[in-house]
Amino acid sequence: MADAARLIEIEVVYALPRTQTVVTLKVPAGTTVREAIALSGIVARHPEIDWNAVAVGIYGKRTSIAVPLNDHGRVEIYRPLTADPDQARRKRARQALKAKR
């Protein structure tokens, strides 16, 4: 963590289908995504997360856990997909077509 005298405000977010955990923190400038997740306490609140294979992003763009954060950054912890998005779209289209008939 560089420039420890200056604090920045960030959010760390983990969303489930029906709930979300949002933790707002003030951390030293230069704090990385990994450090922010550790400081947020989300690891202890959500033991179901596979931290060896977790995907993370900042405002919807995937990133590395080693990236330093900027002021007002939003770290997002992504869950693995449960369905193929293309297959899900095709299924919805078939169902909409059947509903029209």
C-alpha positions, -999 to +999 in steps of 0.1 A: +000+000+000+016+032-012+009+068-001-006+057+032-012+093+043-040+098+017-072+078+021-095+069-008-131+057-006-140+025-023-168-001-024-165-039-024-196-057-038-207-093-039-242-101-053-263-132-049-296-137-069-317-121-042-293-101-020-261-082-022-233-073+002-219-038-003-191-027+020-178+009+018-143+015+030-117+042+034-083+027+025-049+040+018-042+052-017-025+023-036-046-004-020-050-033-045-082-052-054-069-082-033-062-060-003-096-043-005-114-076-006-095-088+024-102-055+043-139-057+035-146-088+055-166-103+026-144-134+027-157-143+062-193-134+053-194-156+022-174-188+027-190-203-005-168-182-027-139-201-043-111-176-037-087-196-059-109-192-090-128-159-083-132-134-110-132-097-101-138-064-118-140-027-113-173-011-125-181-041-147-147-046-164-128-077-154-094-069-139-066-085-119-066-087-081-032-069-082-045-037-097-044-006-074-077+012-068-086+048-075-108+070-053-145+059-055-136+026-071-161-002-070-147-037-067-171-064-079-167-100-071-183-122-097-200-155-093-196-183-119-222-185-145-249-212-139-261-213-175-247-206-209-259-171-218-265-181-255-286-211-245-306-191-220-314-165-247-325-192-271-347-207-245-364-174-237-369-168-275-385-202-279-408-196-249-418-161-263-426-177-297-448-203-280-466-177-260-475-158-292-491-189-308 
